Amino acid sequence: MRPVGVLIGAAFLAANTAAWHHLTEAEMTAVEGSHEANEGRSGYQLVASSQALEPEWLKLRKMATLGTPAVRAGKITSIDCTASPFFQQLCQEAHIKSYPTIRLDRHESIQDYERYRGPHRASPIMAFLRRSLKPSVSTVDEKNVTDFTASDYVVFVGSFAAGDESRAKDRYQEAAVRYRDRFSFGLKAEGPGKNKEEKSKVTCWNNLDDEKHETTQLGTREMLEAFIKLCSIPLIPEMTRRNELSFYETGKSIVHYFTRNDRERDDYVKQIRPLANKYREYLHFTTTDVNEYPDAPEMMGLEWGSSKGLSVQNPNNGDIYPYTGGQTLSASVVELFLSEIIQGKVKPLARGTSGDRSGDDDDDDDDDDDARREHEEL
């Protein structure tokens, strides 16, 4: 039986995380021992700690009880990396340097930990777990293709012509191993009458944005990597410490949306998606989980302690434009706000300040110049 692995997260036990029940050395040793007895430790173990993550962890554990047999076979627990030399060594072997951190320990080889890179919320963590428990490449045929292409947020299916000597299939399978923690990969079944493609191709389904892409440009690894990136980046991704640099490097202005509520985030993304598509060449639309990054709204000019809001940032010159209109953030409201920024009707937040931007217009003689200055966010 193929080993399923152990999903492991790591934590720093702080005063406000007392509700967490971390594994003791004896409990961890028992888990390790039971796996060794089964020659290729089966199940998984998920570990983490922080006040913000705790409700998501509880939700994840509940989701796991309703999952597939492979999901139900594992354990979702937590460890404190600072509790003892035993756990310090374990976390060091897993290359854990910050907290909370989530790892999948497959136990297919020594120190074989797989990193989780996504948002610290139950649904994407469970999606990571499901895809990690599958083969890196699944066989796809007429019977299962519909279910498979709808089984994950982003799904790739390769179909390769008989006699293709470009190594396109090999490169595709290598990419599947590299990205198996983030996307699902399938391969059209081969054999008489099963794959009649005249030209090799890879098709991608981005189910987050209801988009489908296809390419036959598979001559190099770089071509395939570019296609994977094109298809997999959501129109409105969630910004985290792990991916924020990728947004700032492009030079595009960023439309930040902050919330601590999953339903509000989903509603916003659904409403704003057409607008994000319209301006995708010029703007990044992102969301940020305030539970995980409570200081982020204030850093973008919103009032201290804000749990919801929108702000536009120009990384090129540091200008920040927090939305203070008070209207519900529909696509039309956000587009009007962007238009007013371009026209110079909205002033950027004064450098070194945060929160409410309201104030007297006669603070200094530079205000008239500021009002006339040209804004180039779009």
Salt bridges, closest charged atoms under 4 A:
GLU27 OE2 - HIS21 NE2 3.72
GLU32 OE1 - ARG41 NH1 2.39
GLU36 OE2 - ARG41 NH2 3.27
GLU56 OE2 - LYS59 NZ 3.68
ASP105 OD2 - HIS107 NE2 2.85
GLU108 OE2 - ARG2 NH2 3.96
GLU114 OE1 - ARG106 NE 2.81
ASP152 OD2 - ARG131 NE 2.71
ASP170 OD2 - ARG167 NE 3.58
GLU174 OE2 - ARG167 NH2 3.20
ASP181 OD2 - ARG117 NH1 2.62
ASP181 OD1 - ARG182 NE 3.18
GLU190 OE2 - LYS169 NZ 2.64
GLU197 OE2 - LYS201 NZ 3.84
ASP209 OD1 - ARG273 NE 2.82
GLU211 OE1 - HIS213 NE2 3.44
GLU211 OE2 - ARG280 NH1 3.34
GLU214 OE1 - LYS201 NZ 3.74
GLU225 OE2 - ARG178 NH2 2.57
GLU225 OE2 - ARG221 NE 3.75
GLU238 OE1 - ARG121 NH1 2.08
GLU244 OE1 - ARG241 NH1 3.66
ASP262 OD2 - LYS59 NZ 3.85
ASP262 OD1 - ARG121 NE 3.42
ASP262 OD1 - ARG265 NH1 2.69
GLU264 OE2 - LYS308 NZ 3.80
ASP289 OD1 - ARG265 NH2 3.77
GLU292 OE2 - HIS120 ND1 3.18
GLU292 OE2 - ARG242 NH2 3.73
ASP319 OD1 - ARG351 NH2 2.78
ASP319 OD2 - ARG373 NH2 2.22
GLU335 OE2 - LYS278 NZ 2.72
ASP369 OD1 - ARG372 NH2 2.59
